[in-house]
Amino acid sequence: MLEMTSYKGSDDEYILLGGMIMLDSVLSTCYAKYKSNILKTKHFSPHYRPVFQWLVKYYADYQKAPKSTIQKIFDRKSKNIQEESVEVIETALDRVAEEYVENDSIEPQFIIKEVLISFLREREISDKLEKVQSKLDAGDPDGAEEIYRSYSPISAEDEDDSVIQVFSKEDVKQDWDSQAISGVYRFDGDLGKIIGPLEKSWLVAVTGIEKVGKSYFLGEIAYQAAIRQKRKVLMMNFELNNRVARSRARRRISQTAMPFNAGRIVFPILDCENNQYGTCKLKRKKPLFKKDNEVVYFLQHRKTWKVCTQCMDRAGRKNAARTKRYVPTIWFARDRFRVLNKMRFKRALRDNKYFGLNNLRIKCFPRFSKTFDETRDFILRYIEKSQWKPEILIYDYLDILASEGYKDERINIDRSWKKASRLAGELDCLLITADQANKAGRTQRSLDQMSTSESKTKDSHLDVRIAINQTKNEHDLQLARIAVLFHRHAPFSLSKEVMVTQRFATADAFMENAAWHLKTDTFNVSLEKGGGKRKR
């Protein structure tokens, strides 16, 4: 019998190959690590690389270890390899035949948990050291340091040990203690009702046509998650540079504006139709409209008209008569917003110092400058260096990463989305990205499930797809309708939309929101005289 302590160091390679030849479990484990790009052909010495490739191909074809069949494979393939390698391999196979006569002479778990891990660690460290030394010899210490920091220790954790007993008391208690049921991020109001809580390990896409405010939307999610919900958020931004990304975050927290749009700003707010038409049975007041098709000019009524959303959050009134419940509609407000400067930003930091300011971190890269693997390596290095692990990871956005190297751009994009889905699971975090709708979406009132651009396989990788819908009139009024196009884990309706009010001057992507019932973008209120009319 082969003893556990019989071979050390240089014999790891021989023991590993012998186990792969004779044992299904060893070859299965090595094949999985090979497909995951952990175990590589270059890890083996040049003489044994052909053997490793034979074993990988054999398992791919037959899903078992070759055992004595390896001799037939060797006889057939030996004509195509160097004579010196033929002698080394033949000697090794003879040794395997003598020492591995029966399966019970091998310790499979010893090979998997000890030999394989030791072999991988030794080869990876040696490879990194060679690359580091090469950079140092070339006079590139920065490159050497980057390679050194990119090393990730190889874990000996057995995946079989992580099988979950779904109904065990320990797992149930852990889930509730970690708030796994409530999600890592929640939208407020009706927006939260149609989307639901977003969980760790999910990939979520926010879809919209060009310049509809997708980056603002992601920024608002990051702000609310970090400041209001106390989540650790890391934003990988390829859409904006450092200056613009910081400006938006600073305007948002300080409620200030840029010099060119500071001052008195008009922005939309929610009101109730019953309030505006004087049909509310709960609170009588003079109506805003005297007849159904009348259009009122905001500036003429801004000082006298008072909105009312008293019944908005009263669940008991949802089934009441229309005149006794909240029916959402739009009005406007006008407030003064000052210019962003150092003093006002410092005051905002002081006022919010207890609200988790360090929870939000942003890293900007030029567009198409990094592949997904390079961003993943950066994130892992940052986590190791800072000992700060994000609960929410935001990519703005996956489609403008550097090419994965394929001629077909759709394949490149599909690979990035696959890797993003995998990274969400590896880091156990919620990963959110923006996604640009196809050209047809520019003329649609609302996006649909066919609005996915480039590779349609994106939808098979994600868990939730959220749409930002906006007509030209809604864009001018700073309004947007949010809908759910796909949801892997909960029921959803394509016909349900939630109206959100926006104020991009202060980087507010969604302030108030309410379930929306209108199928037209023409309102009875206007910012300019001569606005459109609609029938109630």
N, C-alpha and C positions, 0 to 999 in steps of 0.2 A: 504493500500500500504506500502511496505517496504521502509522506508526512508533511505537515504544514510548515515545518521549519527546515525542510530539506534544501530549499532553494531560496536565495535572496538576491536582490539587486539584478545582476545581469541575466539571471535565469527567469525573470518575470515574463520576458517575451516568449520564451519557449513554453512555460506553463500555460500562458494565456492562449497561444496557438493550439497547444494540445487539448485544452479544455474546449476550444471552439470546434475542433475536429470531432471530439467524442461526445460532447454534451449539448443537448438541445437548449437547455436553459442558459448556458454560457454563450452560445452562438446567438441566441435570441437577444440577450442583453447587449452584446457587442454590436449586433446589427442595428438595434434601436439607437445606440449611441453614435453609430456611424451615420445613420440617416439624420440625426440631430446635429451633425457636424461637430461632435465632441471627440469621437475616436476617428482618426484620419489615417489614410494609407501612409503618409509621410512619417507617422509615429514609429513605424516598424523599420528595421534595418533593411537596406536594399535587397539583400538575398531573400528576405521573408515577405516582401511586399506582394509578389505574385501570389503567394499562398493566401494572404489575407484577402486579396481580390477574388480568388477562386471561392473562398468560403462565403464571402458576402453575396456573390452571384448565386451560389448554390442555395443559400437560405432564401434569397428572393424568389427562386424558382420552386423550391420544395418545402420551405418552412420547417426544416429539421437539420440536424448536424449530419455531415456526410459519413462519418465513422470510416469504415474500411473503403468506402467509395473514393476517398481522397487519393488512394493509390492509383486508381484508374484515371482520375483527373490529372494526376501528376504525369502519368505515362503519356497522356494525350497532349498535354501542354508543354512538356519539357523540351520539345523541339524548338520552341520559340523563345527560350530564355538562354542566358549565357551559361557556358559549361561550368564555370566556377559556382554559380548559383545552383545549378542542378546537383552538384555534389553536396553542397550544404543542405539543401532541402531533402535530398535522399537520406542523408545521415539523420536528420531530424525526424523524418517519418519512420525510419527504422527504430529510433529511440521511443517514439510514441507507441509503435506496435509492441515493444517489449514492456513498457511501463504502464500503458493504459489498456491492458487486455480486456478488463471488465469495467463497467461504469462505477461499480462500488469502490474502485480503487482511487477515485477522484473525489475531492471535496468541492462541489460546485459553488457553494456559498463562500468558501474561502477564496476561490478564484474571482468571483464577482465582487465581493466586498473588500478584499485585501489586495490581491494581485493586480486586478484591472485598475483599481484606483491608484495604487502605487506606480504602476506603469504609466498611466496618464499624467500623473503629477510630475514624474521624472522627465518625461518627454516634453511636456509643456514648459516646464521651468528651463530645461536645456535650450529649447527653441527661443524662448524670450531672452535668455542670457546672450545667445548668439546675436540676436537682432540688436540688443542694447549695445553690445560690444562693437558691432558694425557701425552703429550711429556714432558712438564715441570716437572710433578710429577715423570717421569721416568729419569729425569736428562739429557734430550736431548734438549737443547735450540736451536741448529741448526735445528733439525727437526721441532721444534715449529715455528721457523721463516720461514722455507720453506712452511709450511702449511698456515701460516698467509699471506705470499706473494702470494700464489696460489689463493686467493679469487678474483673472478671477479664479479664486481657489476652487478646486474641483471637489464637490461634495460626495461623501460616501453614503448619503441617504438612500435607503431602499424605497422605491416607489410603492412596493407592495405593502409597506408599513403604513402608508397613508390612506388605505382603503377605509371609507367612512361607514360606520354603523349608524344609519340614518336615524333610528329611533332610540339610540342609547341616551340615557339621562345626561351623560357628560357632554355629548355633542349638542343636545338641546339647550342645556344651561350655557354652554359656551356661545352659541348663536345669539341667545337673548342678551347675555352679558356684553357681547361685542356689538350689539345693535345691528346685527346682520339683517334682521327683518325690516328695519326702517330705512335702509339705504344710506349711501354715503353722501348723496345730495338730493335735495327736494326743492322744486319750484314752489312759489307761493300761490295761493288762491286757486282759481279755476285752471290755471296752467299746470299746477301740480296734480290736479284731479285727472286731466286727460293724459298726462305723461306718466305719472306715478313716480315713486322713488327710484333713483338710479343706483345700481349696486356696484360693488367692487367686482373686478374681472370683466366688466362689460365694455364693449366698444360702441360708442354712440356717435352718430353723424348729425350735423346741423346743415341742412341743405337750403340753398337759395340761389337765385340768379346773381349775376355780377352786380357789385356795389349795392347790395340790399342790406348790408350791415352784419354780415356773418362774423367778422372779426370783433365788432362791438358786442355781439351776442355772446361770443366765447369769453370776451373780457369781463362781461357782466356776471357770467356764471363763475368765473375765477374769483371775482371780487366778493360776490355773495357767499360763495363756499368758504373762502378764507376768512373774511371779516365777520360775517353774520353766523355762519354755521361751524366755524372754528376747525375747518379742514385744512390739511397741508396740500397746497396746490403748486405744481410746477408747470409753467407754460413754455412750450417750445415754439417760438414764433419765427416763421419763415416769411410771413406776409409783411411785417413791419420791422423797421430798424429800431435800435435802442432808443433813439430820441423820441420817436412817435409813440412807441409802446409805453415809455415812462410818462410821457405827457398825458396820455389817456388815463393811466392809472392815477396820476396825481390830480387830474381834473375831476375824476370820479369821486375820490375820497374828500376833496376839498370843496366840491360843488362850485367850481370856477370854470371859466371859459377862456378860449384863446383871444388875443387882442382884436382880431377881425370880426368876432361875433359876440363879444362881451357886451353888457348893457342890458336893456330890457328885452327879454326873450319871450315870445309867445310859444306855448307848447300845449298839447292836448291833455285833457283829464277826463275821467269818467263821470257821467251823470246818469239820471234815470229818465226814460221816456215819459213815465207818469208824472214826473216832476215838471218836465218841460211843457207837457200838454195840459197840465192841470187836472189830470184824471186820477190822481192818487187818492185812494179812499182813506188813507191813514193820516195824511198831512195835507190839508187844504192850503193852497197859496195861489197867487195870481200866476197864470201860465206864461211861458215864454212865447208860445205860438198862439195866434188867434184862429188860425185855420190850418188844415193838414198840409197843404202845399206851399205854405209860406216859408221863405228863407230869411233868416235873421243874420245880421252882420255883427260879428263878435265885439268889435270895438265900441259899438253903440250900446251894448248891454253889459260890458265887462265889469262896471262898477255896481250895477244894481242886481244882476242875476247871481243867485247862490245855488250851487249844485247840491244834490242830495243823493247819497248812496247808503242811507241808513239801513235799508233792507238787504244790502248786498250779501252779507255773511250770515243771514238768518236762514238756516236750513229749513225751518218749519214753514217758511213762506213760499217754498219752491212750487208746491202744489196748490197754492192759493189762486184766486182769480187774478187775471192779469193786472187789474187795477190795485191789487193789494200786495204785489210783489215787485222785486227789482227787475226792471227791463233795461239793459245797458244801452247807452248811447253816448255821444261825444259832446263835450264842451271844451273850452280853452281857458288857460290862465296866462297871466303875464307877470313875470317877476324879474327882478334885477339880479344879474350874475356878474360878479367882478372878474377881472383878469387874473389868471393864474400867475402868482409870483412867489418868491421864496418865503416871504413873511406869512402869506395865507396858507401855503403848504405846511410850514412848520406848525402853525396853529392847528391845522387839521390833524397832524401827527400827534400833537399833544392831546387833543380832544379824543383821539381814538387809540390811545396807547394801551388800553386794556382790552382791545378788540382783536388781538391776534394779527398784528401787522406783519410779523415775520412769517406768517403762514403762506404768503403769496410770493413766489419767486419766478422770475422770467429770464429766459435765455434766448437771445435773438441770433439768427444766422441769416446770411444772404440767401435769396431764393436759389434753389437748385445747386446749393453748395455742398450738401451732405446727403449721403445715402441713409436709409433707415438704420442700417447696422451701425453706422458711425454715430448717429444720435443715440442709439441704444447704449453703445459703449460709453458715451459721454454721461448718460444718466446713471449708469452703474458706477462709474468712477466718482461722480458727484455724491452719490449715496454713500459710498464707502468713505470718501474723504470727509464729508460733512456730518456723517451719521444722522442724516435727515432724509426720511423716506416719504415721498409724496403719496397721499391717498387719492388724489385726482391729478391726472396727467393730461394736459391739453396740447394738441398739435394743431398749429394754424399754418398750413394744413398739409395733409399727406401727399396730395397730388403735385405739390411743388418741391418735393424732395428730389435729390439727384437720381439719375437713372440707375436701375439695378443691373444694367449691362445687357439687356435684351434688345433686339432690334425692334420688336413690336412694343410700342409704348403701352398698350393695354396690359401686356404681361408684366411690365415694370410696375404699373400702378396696382395690379392685382397682388403682386408680391409684397408691396409695401403695406397694403391693407391686411394681408394674411399675417405679416409680422407684427403689425400693430395689435391685432387680436390676440396673438400669442403673448406679446409683452404685457398686455393688461392682465393676463392670467399669471404670468411669471412674477410680476411685481404685486399681484393682488390689489390692483388699483382700478379706478374708473378712468378709462381713456376716452376723451372727447375730441373730435376733429370736425373741421368744416368741410363741406363738399359743394362744389359748384354744379348747379343743375345744367341740363343740356340746353341747346339753343331754343328748342320749342318752348321751354319754360318762360321765355321772355314775353310771349304773347298769351300765356295762360293766366287766368285769374288766380287759380290755385294749382300748385304742383301736384302731380300724382305719382303712382308707383313706377311709371315709365319715364320719369324725369331724371333718372340716374345717368350721369355723364360717363363717358369713356367705358370702362369695364363694368358690365352689369353684374359681375360676380362680387362686386363690393357688398351687395345686399346680403349675400350668403355668409359674409364674415362678421357683419355687425349685429348688435342686439336691438338697437333702437335707431330709427331715422326720424328726425324732427325736421319739418319744413317751415321756412319763413316765406309767407305769401304776402305780396304787396302789389297793388295796382299803382298807376302813376298818381292818381288823386290821393291815395293813402300815403304814398311817399311824400307828397307835398305837405300833407297834414301831420307827418311824423307818426304814422300808425302802421302796424303790421299784424297779420293774422298768423297764428302758430297752429300747426296741425301735426298729427303723428301719421307717418306713412307706413312704418313698419314697427312692430314690437314683438320680440321673440317670447317674452315672458308674461304678457298680460293682454287681455282683450283690448281692441282699439277700433275706432270708427274713422274712416276717411272723411266723413261728412261733418265731423265736429271740429270747430275752430275756436280759438281764443284770441280776442283782440288785445293787443298790448300797446300802451302809449310809450313814446320814445322822446328823448331829448339828447340828441347827439352832441350838442354844444357842450354839455357837461359829461359826455360819455355814458349817459344812462340809456341802455339798450332796451330795457323793459322796466317801466315804473309800476303802473297799475295794469291789471288784466281782468278780463271778464269773458265768459262764454258768449260767443257772438252768433246771432240768429239771422242777420241781414245777408242777402245774396247780391247786394249792390254796393258800390263804393261812392254813391252820391248821398250827401248828407244835407239836412235842412239848416245846418249852421255853416258859416263861411268866414274865412279870414279876409276875403275881399268882396266888395259889393258886386252883385251880379253872379253869385255862385250858383251851382246846380241845385235842382229841386228833386225831391223824391216824395212819393206818396207813403204815408204811414201805413 
